[in-house]
Amino acid sequence: MTNNNTDSSNGDGNAAAKNETTASNQTGARKRQQHKNQKNVQNAPKNKTQSQAARSTFKGSAAGSNPMKDIVIAQGNGNLSEQYRVYTNIMAGSAADDKAFGLDTVILNLKAKVRSDFIKDKPSPTAHSTLTAVIENGVATGANVLICHDPVLKDQMESEYHMDLKYQSSNWNQYQRHEEGFYRTAIGNVENEILTYCRRDPRMALVETKKDLVGFLLILRSVCTQNKGSVKVDEEYQNLVTLHQALSFC
């Protein structure tokens, strides 16, 4: 009887030990499987549509063979400062191709041309006339008068001046037409959300009234440099990002 009890006790102990070992192996297997699953998830290729921010669908107003076609500034298309750089460089190249009376330099330097850049002053009459003091009753009155001493030269110079004036005026008028055309393209290729920020500048109202290309580009540059911390920007636009978030929240 004693031996039978001992054998039974040993059998129960061996069974318990075996069950414990089996349970331990199953737990270890589950942990290894969980670790493998986690590793597979981490190494799984990411969906491009999830990893990349959606680009803007805005295409701008430029169409056909216009070099500015699809050259836009829009939220969602990356760094605005870099977008502005590409946008103005292509615009300047287009103006150069059009031989738009130096408008390419204007776009890059942001310094507008004025009428006096095209219309030159009338040549001095001293080439054909002499400035002579007016004498009355033997006393100088303080006034002066031009007395022509070469009528032929005078007529020639005046004729050439009027011909030049007509040509220069034509160039000035054509420059203004080019400038207005490029203004329309420039503002048409900027997304409405960006234009909203531009219109918060009080200067923008006059820019739109006059169709002032340089004025618009100056304001647009201020807006676009907001998302590049190394660039010093106009004070009124320092809170652009915060403003954008607030508008999005509303």
Secondary structure, DSSP 8 states (H G I E B T S, - for coil): -HHHHHHHHHHHHHHHHHHHHHHHHHHHHHHHHHHHHHHHHHHS---HHHHS--------S--TT-TTTT--B-TTSS-HHHHHHHHHHHHHHHHHHTT-TTHHHHHHHT----GGGTS-----GGGTEEEEEEEETTEEEEEEEEEES-HHHHHHHHHHHHHHHHHHHHHHHHHHHHHHHHHHHHHHTB-HHHHHHHTTSTTHHHHHHHT-HHHHHHHHHHHHGGG-TTS---GGGTTHHHHHHHHHH-
